[in-house]
Amino acid sequence: MRRRIMRLGAVAIATAAALLGAGTALGDTFYVYEGQDFGYIGHDHRYAGVCDREYDGFNVYVNFKRTTPNTVVRMEEANGYCKTSTTGTYAIHTLQTCENRPLMTDACSAWQRHP
């Protein structure tokens, strides 16, 4: 009986880990969503991008923070496609994805940090 309970517990933990995910592994591209739109940081932290995947007429943009000289850069995609930008010598670890909604407050994700 005790073995059966231990097995069920192990199966429950494994199932929860599979469903919830283990997070982003180092070296993976990191995505931050706002609805269907998303921004991303490249696996090497040297480029960021933004993709407009909603056909709602609103542009999408990302704000990303460079580690040095601690600046925030905005990159916007206005044509319903994707855009990528390199960052030169400065790494990017923090990103926010937003939808530019004229006459309303922009819809933005929380700032998220890639390890």
Short mmCIF file of the C-alpha atoms (twelve columns), coordinates in Angstrom:
data_MODEL
# 
_entry.id   MODEL 
# 
loop_
_atom_site.group_PDB 
_atom_site.id 
_atom_site.type_symbol 
_atom_site.label_atom_id 
_atom_site.label_alt_id 
_atom_site.label_comp_id 
_atom_site.label_asym_id 
_atom_site.label_seq_id 
_atom_site.Cartn_x 
_atom_site.Cartn_y 
_atom_site.Cartn_z 
_atom_site.pdbx_PDB_model_num 
ATOM 1   C CA . MET A 1   0.000  0.000  0.000   1 
ATOM 2   C CA . ARG A 2   2.783  2.395  0.913   1 
ATOM 3   C CA . ARG A 3   4.612  1.662  -2.357  1 
ATOM 4   C CA . ARG A 4   1.484  2.388  -4.343  1 
ATOM 5   C CA . ILE A 5   1.045  5.784  -2.654  1 
ATOM 6   C CA . MET A 6   4.698  6.627  -3.343  1 
ATOM 7   C CA . ARG A 7   4.302  5.666  -7.010  1 
ATOM 8   C CA . LEU A 8   1.147  7.755  -7.368  1 
ATOM 9   C CA . GLY A 9   2.936  10.693 -5.765  1 
ATOM 10  C CA . ALA A 10  5.874  10.353 -8.149  1 
ATOM 11  C CA . VAL A 11  3.525  10.130 -11.138 1 
ATOM 12  C CA . ALA A 12  1.629  13.227 -9.952  1 
ATOM 13  C CA . ILE A 13  4.850  15.219 -9.597  1 
ATOM 14  C CA . ALA A 14  6.106  14.119 -13.012 1 
ATOM 15  C CA . THR A 15  2.769  14.979 -14.627 1 
ATOM 16  C CA . ALA A 16  2.678  18.423 -13.016 1 
ATOM 17  C CA . ALA A 17  6.246  19.129 -14.142 1 
ATOM 18  C CA . ALA A 18  5.437  18.073 -17.712 1 
ATOM 19  C CA . LEU A 19  2.277  20.180 -17.884 1 
ATOM 20  C CA . LEU A 20  3.723  23.287 -16.249 1 
ATOM 21  C CA . GLY A 21  7.138  23.041 -17.845 1 
ATOM 22  C CA . ALA A 22  10.503 23.410 -16.256 1 
ATOM 23  C CA . GLY A 23  11.081 26.979 -17.422 1 
ATOM 24  C CA . THR A 24  13.395 28.313 -20.091 1 
ATOM 25  C CA . ALA A 25  16.706 26.570 -20.352 1 
ATOM 26  C CA . LEU A 26  19.855 28.571 -20.780 1 
ATOM 27  C CA . GLY A 27  20.606 28.971 -24.455 1 
ATOM 28  C CA . ASP A 28  16.970 28.941 -25.613 1 
ATOM 29  C CA . THR A 29  15.213 31.805 -27.367 1 
ATOM 30  C CA . PHE A 30  13.042 33.545 -24.759 1 
ATOM 31  C CA . TYR A 31  9.477  34.627 -25.689 1 
ATOM 32  C CA . VAL A 32  7.227  37.194 -23.977 1 
ATOM 33  C CA . TYR A 33  3.591  37.279 -25.149 1 
ATOM 34  C CA . GLU A 34  0.914  39.969 -25.157 1 
ATOM 35  C CA . GLY A 35  -2.108 38.149 -26.526 1 
ATOM 36  C CA . GLN A 36  -1.002 36.507 -29.804 1 
ATOM 37  C CA . ASP A 37  1.757  39.097 -30.323 1 
ATOM 38  C CA . PHE A 38  5.185  38.372 -28.918 1 
ATOM 39  C CA . GLY A 39  8.677  39.680 -28.422 1 
ATOM 40  C CA . TYR A 40  11.765 37.571 -27.998 1 
ATOM 41  C CA . ILE A 41  15.378 37.589 -26.895 1 
ATOM 42  C CA . GLY A 42  17.826 35.474 -28.872 1 
ATOM 43  C CA . HIS A 43  19.622 32.548 -27.287 1 
ATOM 44  C CA . ASP A 44  22.887 34.511 -27.111 1 
ATOM 45  C CA . HIS A 45  21.269 37.691 -25.664 1 
ATOM 46  C CA . ARG A 46  22.611 39.718 -28.618 1 
ATOM 47  C CA . TYR A 47  19.351 40.286 -30.532 1 
ATOM 48  C CA . ALA A 48  15.686 40.934 -29.842 1 
ATOM 49  C CA . GLY A 49  12.635 40.754 -32.033 1 
ATOM 50  C CA . VAL A 50  8.940  41.484 -32.193 1 
ATOM 51  C CA . CYS A 51  6.133  39.724 -34.098 1 
ATOM 52  C CA . ASP A 52  2.633  41.041 -34.771 1 
ATOM 53  C CA . ARG A 53  0.330  38.006 -34.959 1 
ATOM 54  C CA . GLU A 54  -3.037 39.673 -34.384 1 
ATOM 55  C CA . TYR A 55  -4.911 41.116 -37.330 1 
ATOM 56  C CA . ASP A 56  -6.481 43.900 -35.283 1 
ATOM 57  C CA . GLY A 57  -4.863 46.986 -36.854 1 
ATOM 58  C CA . PHE A 58  -2.705 47.730 -33.803 1 
ATOM 59  C CA . ASN A 59  1.075  47.780 -34.053 1 
ATOM 60  C CA . VAL A 60  3.131  45.763 -31.613 1 
ATOM 61  C CA . TYR A 61  6.387  46.808 -29.999 1 
ATOM 62  C CA . VAL A 62  8.932  45.573 -27.510 1 
ATOM 63  C CA . ASN A 63  10.875 47.447 -24.911 1 
ATOM 64  C CA . PHE A 64  14.135 45.770 -24.084 1 
ATOM 65  C CA . LYS A 65  16.771 46.686 -21.532 1 
ATOM 66  C CA . ARG A 66  20.445 46.538 -22.373 1 
ATOM 67  C CA . THR A 67  22.695 45.585 -19.486 1 
ATOM 68  C CA . THR A 68  25.240 48.284 -20.301 1 
ATOM 69  C CA . PRO A 69  24.764 51.257 -20.483 1 
ATOM 70  C CA . ASN A 70  21.444 50.320 -18.806 1 
ATOM 71  C CA . THR A 71  19.216 51.758 -21.521 1 
ATOM 72  C CA . VAL A 72  15.707 50.874 -22.697 1 
ATOM 73  C CA . VAL A 73  15.200 50.509 -26.453 1 
ATOM 74  C CA . ARG A 74  11.830 50.392 -28.218 1 
ATOM 75  C CA . MET A 75  11.367 48.432 -31.444 1 
ATOM 76  C CA . GLU A 76  8.001  48.511 -33.257 1 
ATOM 77  C CA . GLU A 77  6.529  46.362 -36.028 1 
ATOM 78  C CA . ALA A 78  3.851  48.153 -38.012 1 
ATOM 79  C CA . ASN A 79  3.196  45.800 -40.913 1 
ATOM 80  C CA . GLY A 80  1.890  42.628 -39.293 1 
ATOM 81  C CA . TYR A 81  5.182  40.791 -39.630 1 
ATOM 82  C CA . CYS A 82  8.283  40.204 -37.528 1 
ATOM 83  C CA . LYS A 83  11.291 42.428 -37.012 1 
ATOM 84  C CA . THR A 84  14.656 41.628 -35.420 1 
ATOM 85  C CA . SER A 85  17.366 43.962 -34.175 1 
ATOM 86  C CA . THR A 86  20.889 43.233 -33.017 1 
ATOM 87  C CA . THR A 87  22.199 45.022 -29.962 1 
ATOM 88  C CA . GLY A 88  25.844 45.433 -30.796 1 
ATOM 89  C CA . THR A 89  28.066 44.653 -27.854 1 
ATOM 90  C CA . TYR A 90  25.404 44.977 -25.161 1 
ATOM 91  C CA . ALA A 91  23.485 41.982 -23.862 1 
ATOM 92  C CA . ILE A 92  19.697 41.943 -23.427 1 
ATOM 93  C CA . HIS A 93  18.131 40.067 -20.520 1 
ATOM 94  C CA . THR A 94  14.835 41.910 -19.885 1 
ATOM 95  C CA . LEU A 95  11.903 42.378 -22.271 1 
ATOM 96  C CA . GLN A 96  8.339  43.689 -22.352 1 
ATOM 97  C CA . THR A 97  5.864  43.200 -25.240 1 
ATOM 98  C CA . CYS A 98  3.181  45.840 -25.877 1 
ATOM 99  C CA . GLU A 99  0.355  46.545 -28.284 1 
ATOM 100 C CA . ASN A 100 0.175  50.171 -29.419 1 
ATOM 101 C CA . ARG A 101 -3.495 51.175 -29.093 1 
ATOM 102 C CA . PRO A 102 -4.133 54.778 -30.149 1 
ATOM 103 C CA . LEU A 103 -6.496 56.747 -27.906 1 
ATOM 104 C CA . MET A 104 -6.273 53.984 -25.273 1 
ATOM 105 C CA . THR A 105 -3.675 52.779 -22.828 1 
ATOM 106 C CA . ASP A 106 -1.254 50.369 -24.479 1 
ATOM 107 C CA . ALA A 107 -1.649 46.722 -23.492 1 
ATOM 108 C CA . CYS A 108 1.701  45.482 -22.163 1 
ATOM 109 C CA . SER A 109 3.034  42.311 -20.651 1 
ATOM 110 C CA . ALA A 110 4.984  42.488 -17.432 1 
ATOM 111 C CA . TRP A 111 8.741  42.955 -17.725 1 
ATOM 112 C CA . GLN A 112 10.278 39.483 -17.875 1 
ATOM 113 C CA . ARG A 113 13.893 38.479 -17.445 1 
ATOM 114 C CA . HIS A 114 15.690 35.743 -19.365 1 
ATOM 115 C CA . PRO A 115 18.287 33.964 -17.228 1 
# 
